[in-house]
Amino acid sequence: MNAVLKRTGDNIPESLKNNDIAKAYYGCICEVFESHKDDGVDTVNAATEASLAIDNIIMNMRIVNWTTNSDRQNQMRNKIEDRIFELRDKYNFELAFDEIDSIMDQCLDIAKVRVP
């Protein structure tokens, strides 16, 4: 998890270079999306778009004490899940529900630490 949080030394897309939190999300998402690379999926662009979307969702939905507010976290999860489904359809690949859950869990864990 520490390597994911730091994301140093990786080939980070240009659009994420100045966004440390989105870079951390990108690392989590890449771990899941990489298994679909052999399916002809553009995993780099899909993961980049997903990480920026998740960052945007969390930043726009955060409220005071959101990290302890399970209702707000569930609202975030719903929005993130919807966006992941949209990206799955856009990039034409299958994601299992446990893969989607993993992305949401890891990204929210990162956000709880890095997005007050």
Secondary structure by P-SEA (a helix, b strand, c coil): cccccccccccccccccccaaaaaaaaaaaaaaccccccccaaaaaaaaaaaaaaaaaaaaccccccccaaaaaaaaaaaaaaaaaaaaaacccccaaaaaaaaaaaaaaaaaccc
